[in-house]
Amino acid sequence: MSCFRYSIFQYLHIERGKCRTVYLPKARYTVANMHRVFVTLVLICCAALVSTTGAYGQLLQCSGTSGSNDRHEPAALRQAPHGAKRIAKHTLQISWAHGVRQLMDKRCNGDGIGGQCWEYCGYSTTLHLHYIGHEDEDLFTGALLDDESGQLLPGGTLVNFSPNKEMYLSVSQLDGKDLSDWKLYARNGTLLWAGDSGLVSKSDTILAEFEDAKWSSSGELHTYYMDSKNNKIMLKLIRKTDGKWKWVQLK
């Protein structure tokens, strides 16, 4: 599976490093000094979080997808600005700004793969989007509900928006497949590019698995992999003059 197993907090660890522990001489372990150290550490952590949020855009991620049996859903439902609830065990109802959307589970019991299962994962106040997990037979994916238009947009188990909110990368996982499915969409849900979370040969041999994906401040999607000599190879996704998208190595 791809790097998107990591949570946003694990991205902080990988890209920014852990907050450094400060040790004081034994004679100086006073309340005042300890307070100063605590404040300093908090500021370091907060600075790293703000920087990471700006660099990565915004991440939307579901905790799991198992329909009405998901234990995280009740808390997530309370985030919906106009209300969201299970009007029946297998019927999820989400109110948006000017209407209501209903999503119905089919053959969904939470005991294994199969059926159609929906899970309400939360609401983004900055993007004005409800993010929803979707278990579609053996595909773990998701959807986005635009709170202003009521449009249901394609999503994933994780969605990573660009800093300007005009594009987003979705990640889905097909059961039994080694690599995840990555798709790049415009904000309105138009598909721009689709590919695997790694480099694959013409014979479908996996050559390399991507370890991470993030947006640059200029709005480019970057990733990397480790080559046979354990060198970190950085890539970026570009749109060529013919309109097609391609990973190219960063120099």
Secondary structure, 3 states (H helix, E strand, C coil): CCHHHCCHHHHHHHHHCCCCCCCCCHHHCCHHHHHHHHHHHHHHHHHHHHHHHHHHCEEEECCCCCHHHCCCHHHHHCCCCCCEEEEECCEEEEEECCEEEEEECECCCCCCCCCEEEEEEEEECCCCEEEEEEEECCEEEEEEEECCCCCEEECCCEEEECCCCCEEEEEEEECCCCCCEEEEEECCCCEEEEEECEEECCCCCEEEECCEEEECCCCCEEEEEECCCCCEEEEEEEECCCCCEEEEECC
